[in-house]
């Protein structure tokens, strides 16, 4: 097809679904024609606001709130004063807890060891991640809003406690588009239906095309996770193409007669679904990976098989140009995975399931040259208290906890911020969740104050009216 015929085709087919399909088929050669189009593919890749340090994000969500003092925030003072009474100001206390104001300090059940050239202390819960501390950037002074799982999880994902706001992945998809027109820009693997549920990956008032695409669901084996009806087993490729062309033409006519953002999003999703039939099945099928790769992710071991598949799928999506990937270690129950109000020893089960796969993902991204342009982010909605609840558990703690990051232009082998001597409250270089959101957007080349969307008479943004970029962690 000559350039002249392409332009004639564009002028007669209007826009919408027809032009989007054409973009997908001739993306490499039609940039000038695309600019002349009155309705563009809303997911097309856009330039960042300023030079970016990272192209994409992999968020590893630890649902339920891992205990910082049992994982990555070593507190020898807590160990020294184990069993002693201490008064914590403004600490969250469950109704069944001690109301005297005095709390019983509880040391970690696990030993801490120093790893890497930096000698960062890591609990015996995470020996595999410990091997990679020289590639990590620890934030030991996180704090957030909300004390219950639902509001805090929603805040982690959307920057709001209880309002209907776009998720972070949707904001990034809106700001940058997708790197690969054949795949969604925002994918979440095995998301939970509890504690925010679909709102954690929803577009809210952003155009519908920016919502996240869920793959599987919590408590469903990841090996069974996929996109339903992605392949048509009943029609030949030629017949499917004929049906697609007919639908494309009908949609183009409909869009010419009615300019509507929701209709355009639906048409765009049809176009994307058509292209995904050719690409997505191979992307989510990890059977083509080598035995050594499968072993490194723990897919050949019972305890790590499920989360290992999630991590490997995330690496494959990062390679293929998905902009924002979220992998979820969670469930649909009222007590999320890391939520040990009693029997803190159960943290060992969850660490066993996730430690090796996460470490393999870090190593795999690094070995393939992807880590420097991919921002990896690990953490939960809050942390846990350094004093006991129900004698052998820990309650929620939003006042001080740890996340870690890697790649994406961040400092390596770096620790930022501190909690107090017991690990209860952030006291030095505090990082609010709004600050972390602002920093992640900054690393992607997006100004959190300028990435806005007008809705109901005002400009909204992920960080609302708060947030600061933590420049000290950027290399």
N, C-alpha and C positions, 0 to 999 in steps of 0.2 A: 504494500500500500504506500503510495507516495505521500509526501508531506502535504501537497495540495489537497488530495482526497481526504486526508485526516482532518484538515481544517473544515472542509465542506461537510464531512460527517459530523463534526462537533457542532457546527452551526445549525444543522438540521435536526440533530437528535437532542437538542437542548442540553440538559444536564442530568442531574440525578443519577439514577441507577445505571443508565446507559453509559454515561461518561465515566462513572466510577469503575465500571467493568473495563472500559477501554483503558483507563489509567493503569489498572492492574496488569493488563496484557501488554502494554507498551510503556511502562513506567520509565524505562531508561531513555526513551527518545522523545517524550512528549512534554517536556517541562515548559516550553513556550506556549504550547496549546493549553496546558493546564492553567497557566496564568491568565489566559483570556477567557476562561470559563467563569460564568457568573455564579455557579454553585460548585464548590470544590469538595473533594473528599475531606471530611472533617478530621479523619485520622491520619492524613498525610503528614510525614515528618516535617517539623518546623525547626528553624534555627533557635538556639537558646538566646536569652537576652544578653549574655556575655559569655566569654569562653568558659566552657564547662570542664570540670575535672573528671566527671563520670558520665557515662551514656545511659546507664540503667541501674536499677535497684533490685536486689534480692533481700526481702524481709523475712527473717526466720522468727515466727511468732511463737513464743513459749507461753501458752495460755494458762493462766492461773496464778502467776507471780512466783518465779523461782526466788529462793532465799539468797540474798546477796552474801550474807555471812556464812553460808554453807557452800558457796560456789567460787566467786572471784574476788570477794572483799575480805581479805584476811584480817582478823582482829585478835591479836594475842592477848589484849587486855580482857576481852570477853572470856577467853579461855582461863585466864588467871582468876577471874572473879565468878566463875561458874557456880550457880546455886545461891549466890548472895542476893539480897534484896536491894533494889535501887528504884528511885522514883523518876519516872519519865514524864515530862510535861507534855500535855496535849497528845498523848499516845492513844491510838485507837484501841478500845477495849470492847470485847464482845459482852453482851448482857450477862452471860454466865461467868464472866471473868472476875478477877479480884478487883473490888471497888475501893480498896484502901488507898490507892495511889502507888503502892509499892509493887514492883514486879520482880519476878525471879529470873535472873540472868541465866541463859542457857547457851552453852558453848556448842560449836558444831560437832556433829558426830564423826566428821571426817577430818583426816589430817590434811594439811596444806603443804605443798612442796613448791620450790622455786624452779622455774623453767626458763630456758632460753638465755641469751646473752644479757638480757635485762634483769633476769632473776625475778620475774613477776610471780607472785604467789597464786597458785591455783589449787583448788580442792581436789582430793583424790576422786571425786565424782567425775572429773573431766580430764583424764590423762591424755586423751587424743588431742583435744583442743589445746591442752597445755603445750604440746609440741609446736604449736604455731603462734605462741604469744608474741614473737618478734615481728609478726605480720599484723598484729591487732592493735586497735586503739580503744582502750577501756575508758568508759565514762562512769566514774564511781560516785558521782554526785547528782544523779538523776532525781527529780521529784516531779509530781504530777498532781492533777486534780481528781477528786473522787476517791472514795475508800472501798467501794463495792465493785465487784467484777464488771457488772453491766456498764455503769457509767464510765469507769476507768478504761475499759476495753474500747468503748465508743470514742472516748477522748483520744486514746492512742491512735486510732484509725482516722478520726475525722476532725480532731481539734475542738470538739464540743461534747459536753456531758450528756445532754438529753435532747438536743435539737436535731432536725433532719438536715445534715450538712454533707457535702461530698466527701468521699473518702480520699485519703492521700494519693492512692494510686490513680483515682479519677482526676485529681488536680494535675498530676504529672502527665497523664495521658492527654489532658486538655491543653497543657502548656507546651508539650513537645511532640505529640503525635506518636506514631509507631515507627520503628525502624524497619519493619517488615510488613508490607501491605497484605501478605498472605496469612498473617496471624493477628490475634488480638494484641493490643498494646498493653493490656493489664489482665493478668491471670492470677487467680488464687486457687491453690490446690488444697483439697479437703478442708474447706472452711466449716466452722461450727455454725449451727442454727441458733445457738444460745448466746447470751451476753452481747447483744447488738445484732447478731445474725447477719442477714443480707445487707443491713445498713453499713457494715464494716467494709463492704466493697461496692457500695452503691454510688450512683452519680448524683443523687438528690436533685437539685435544681439545675445542675449542668446538663447539657444535651445528652440524651440517652445513649448515644454512641460511645460515651466515655466511661460507662459503668464497667466493673470488672467482670471477667468471664470465669465462673466457678468450674473447676474440674474435680468431680467427685464431691464427697461430703465427709465430715467427721464421722468416725466409727465405721465407715465403709473401707474395706481394704484398698490401699492405694493401687494395687495391681488391677483392680476393677474400675478405677477412676478413669474417666474419659468424657468425651462429648457425645451425648446420645444422638443416634441417627446421623452420625457424621458421614457414613457411607451408605449409598443406595445399592442394595444387593438385587434389586428387582428390575432395574432398567439399564440398558447399555449406555456407555459413555456418550454415544452419538444421540440417543434419545434424551438423555439428561441435558445435553447441550442445547438441543432444540427447545426443550421446555424452558430452559434458562433464558434463551434469547427471546422467547415469547413473553415471559414474565418481565424481562428487562424493558422491552418495548412498551408494555402496558404501564409499567411503573413510571417510565419517562413521560408518557402522556399524562398520567395522573399528576405528576409533580409539576408539569407545565401549567396545569389548571389550578393547582392549589399549593402555594408556597407554605410549607408547614415543617417546622424543625423536627417534630416527632415522626412525621411521615418520612422525611429525609433520613432520619436515623434508622428507621425500619428498612428502608430501601438499601441503605449502606450495609446493614447487617446481612441482608440477603446476598449482596455482592461479596461480602467477606466470607459468608458461609460457603458460597460456591468455591472460592479460592481455597478455603481451609480443607475442603474434601481432598484436595490433592497434596496437602502438606501436613496437616495436623495429625493424621493417624501415625505417620512415621515418627513425628516429634515425640509423641507420648508413649511410643513403644520402645522400651529400653532394651529389648532382647537382642538388638544388634550390637550392643556394647560388649567389649571383651570381658573374659572371665576375670581378669585382673582388676578391671575397673569395677565390675560388680562386687568383687570381694572387698575392694577398698571402701566402698559405701556400705558394706555389711549386708548386702542383699541376699547373701547366702547364709545368713544367720537369723534365727527366729526373732531375737530381741530387736534387731536393727533393720530387718527386711523392709518393714512398712515405711519408716521415715527415710531410710536409705533411698527408696524409690522416689520419694518426694524431692530429696536433695539432688538426685541425678537428673530428674525431669527439669529441675530449675536450671541446672548447668546447660542442658540441651536447649532450653528456651532462651537462655542468655546468649548462647552461640547463634541462635536463629533470629535474634533481634527483638525479642519481647522487651518492652520498656520497663515494666514493673511486675515483678513476680513475688508472690507471697506464698510461703509454705507454712503450714499450720500444725503444730503439735498440740492438739486439743481434742475435745469431745463435745457431745451435745448434752451432757449431764449437768445437774445443778452444781456439782463440785468439780471444777475444771482440773486438768491433769496435775498441775503443780500446786494445788490448793490444799496443803497439808496443815489443817488446823489441829490435827492430832497425827501421831505417827509420822514425824518428819523423816523417818528412815525411808519412807516411800519415794523420797527424792531420788534415791538410788535407782529405782525402776525407770524413772523418766530420763535420768542422766544416761543410763545404759542404752536406752533406745535412741538417744539423739547425739551423743558425744562423737562416736565414730563417723556417722554420716556427715555431720557438720564439718568435722576436721577434713574429711575426704573432699567435701565441696570446696573448702578453702584451698587445699592442695591442688585440686583439679583445675580450678579457675587460674591459679598461679601458673601451673605447668603449661596451660594453653594460652597464656598471655592475655587472659581476660580479666584478671583481678584488678589491674590498674585502671581499667575503664568501667569496672562494675563495683558499685557500692554495696557491700554485704553488711546487713544490720541484724543483730541478734538481741532479743529481749522480750520481756513480758509487760503487762499493764501496770505493775507495781512490784515492790519487793515484800519482805516479811520482817517481822519484829525480831530483835535479838533476845527477847525474853520469851518465856514459855507460855503456851496456852494449852489447857487440858493436860498439863504436865509434860507432854512429849511432842507438842506441835507449836506452830507459830501463826500468829494472826497477820492480816494484811498490813502493809506499811507503804504508803505513798510518799513518805517524807525523805527517803534516801534509799537508793538502790542502784544496781549496775546494769548497763547495756554495753555491748561491744560492737565495734564497727571494723571494717577492713576494706582495703583497696580505695578506689574512687578519689585519689588525691589526698588521702588522710596521712597523718604522721604514723609511722610504724613503731612498734615497740614503745607505745606511749600510753601513759595513764594520766587522766585529767580529773581533777576534783577529788574531794575526800568526804567521807562521812565522819561522824564523831568517833570517839574511841571504842564505842560498842557497836558501831555500824547502824545506828538508828536513824540519824538525820543528816542530810547533806549540810556541810558547814563551810566548805571551801570550794570556790569556783562552781557554784551551783548551776545545774543545767535543767531548766524546765522542759516539759515535753514540747511546748511551743518553740523553744530554742532549738531542740533537736530537729523538729520539722523545718524550721527556717534554714538550718545548716544543711540538711539533706537537699532541699530545693536549691540552695546556693551552689552546692557541689555539682548539681545538674545544669547550672547556668541559668537558674531562675531566681528572680528577686521576689522574696515572699511578700513584700509590700506592694508589688506591682502585678503579681499574678492574681488577678481579681475577676469577678464575674458579677454583673449587675443583676440583681433579683429583688423584687418587691421594693424597689425604690432606693436600694443602697448597694454599694459594692462590697461583696463578700470575698474573703480569702481564707486559706487554710489556717493561718495563725491568728485570725480575727483582728484584734487591735494590739496584739502582743508579739513576742518572739524577737530574738536577736540571733545573729549568726555567731557561732562559737569559732572565731577565726584561729584561736590558739591550737586547735586540733588539726588544722589544715596544713599540709606540707608546703 
